[in-house]
Amino acid sequence: MQWIPLTLGATCLVALGSAAPTGSDGEDAQTALSHKAHNKWEFVLPGEHWRDVGDSITLPGGLEFATEAEGPLKLLVDTNADGRTDNEVKGSKIGFLTLNAKNTSGEQVKYSIRLKNVAAGKWQWATGSSMTGKVGGVLVHVFDQDGNGRYDDYGVDAIAIGSEKSASLLSKAVSIDGKLHTFHIDPSGANAKVGAFEGETGVLVADSGFETRGKLTAAVFQNGDYSFQVAGDGKGLTVPAGRYQFVSGRVERGAASASIRQGRMRAVDVAAGETTKLAWGEAVSGEFDFKQTGTQVTVQSNFAFFGAAGEEYYDFQPRGKGPKIILKDTNKGRDLREGRFPES
């Protein structure tokens, strides 16, 4: 592997240029949540899972929604589980449908999905809805991120709080109005409650130590059943003390964006009563394989980009607008060729 420092231009994103929500009697505050369809998807989930569409889409409770591919770019779907297809999605853009039927217990189940065509006649689906309501007076969205029909998979499903569009993994502790609270949701997602958090806490700061020309819009960290999205809070977020692994993130600059994953980033220790400030972002380095035959150098396309803390940047959007790569003749002091990764 070859290591090179990157100096990225302005068009390159990674130019790495209230009262406690408890009841009046001191009991945990509980509220009902309801299905909310998001046909205009705006959320960034920390581990979004797309499942293959076979002959049907199956949800727990005995619900099976038949599907049938019709040609390379059309999918017929049974949206009420009566065994007959009654709706469709088509084309290359992500489609949206709501499945609505009674399960074997007689309970009405609504579940919205997004569908995308990944090859001729082949489709995938992911959640397109959340269980939503005000918990402790604050809007909460809980997502069945793994698509198994349950909403209580801590560390696997996802949760977004308030107006935040970047979700964390579903957590047994949440931050509401700057204070830490316990969080519980039942498997159906119909009821959730919060209570007072008891335990040692510290502060995790991600924004102020992130050196970049873009804006950090998502930064999710996890410690077992605890997970927090800490981007956007310049002074940091109060979290249970412990060791946190970086899960996922996102950086944006105008219409450009890049996703971030753990890469080589080490776990972060948040000590009780202390503030832990991350130092990451610039300078980003690139690694790649190359082959040299005489004076000819062939550069492979397996570029990997790592930030100061070892975090890895990938999925640069729009494609072709990733970091600029410049090949130099150091003996003659001139540029030989330049390009961007990926090229298309």
C-alpha positions, 0 to 999 in steps of 0.5 A: 500500500502507498500512503500520500497526503492529500490537499483537496480543493474547494470542490472536494468535501473532504478537503478536510477543507427543561424539566425532567420528563417524568410524571407528576407522581415521579413515575416514568413518563409514558406515551403512545407512539403511532406509525408515521410514513416518510414518503419524502425521506430526509433521515440519515440512519446509522446502519441502514439495512436494505433487504432483498425482495423475494416472492414476498415481504414478510413481517412478524405476526403472520403478515406476508405481502406478495410481490412479483417482478414484471419486467426489469423495472416494475415491481407489483406489491400486495399492500394489504396481505390478501394474496393479490398484488394491488400496487406497483413501483417502477423505474430507477428512482426509489419508490414508496409504499405503505403496507397495511393489514391485520396480523394473526392477533387481529391488530392493525399493522402499518409499515411503510417501505422504500423500494429500489431497483438494483438490477434487472428484475431485482429489488431491495426494500428498507423501512420508510416509516417510524413510530412517532410521538412526543416522549417527555414533551419532545418529538421522537422517531424510532426506526425499525432499521433492520427491517424485522418488524420490531422496534426494541432492538437496542443497538440495532434499530435507530432513534432520532430526537426532536428536529434532528434528521441524523439518527443514533442507534436505538439507545437505553439512554437518550438526551432530552433538553440537554439532560440524560434519561432512560428510554424504553420502547415495547416491541410493537413500537406503540408505547415508549417511556423515559425516566431519570438516568442514574449513573456516572456521566461525562461529556463527549465533544465531536464538533469543535475538534473536527477540522474540515471545510465541510459540516459534520452533520452526523457522528454516532457513537456506541457503548453497548446499549447506549448510543448517541448522535453527537454532531451539531452540539458544539459544547458536547453531549452528556453521555453515560461514562464508558468506552465508545466506538465510532459507528458512522457519520456524515460530512456535507458541503453544499451539494457534496457529501461523504460518509464516515465509518470507523476505519482505524479509529480507536475507541473513545473513553469518556470518564465520569465527570470529564469532557472528552474532545475528539481530534479528527478530520484533517489531515486526510491521507489516501492509500492505494495499490500501484504497479510500476514497470520501468517509468510507467506507473499504474494506479489501482482504483482501491483508494481508501481515505483516512482522517486524523483519528483513523476514521475512513471517508467513503461514498463521495457524492456526487460521484466523480467529485471525490478528492483530487489525486495529483501524480507528480514527477518529483525529479522534474517538479511538475504535475503529470496527471490528475483525476478524482476518485471515483471517476464515475 
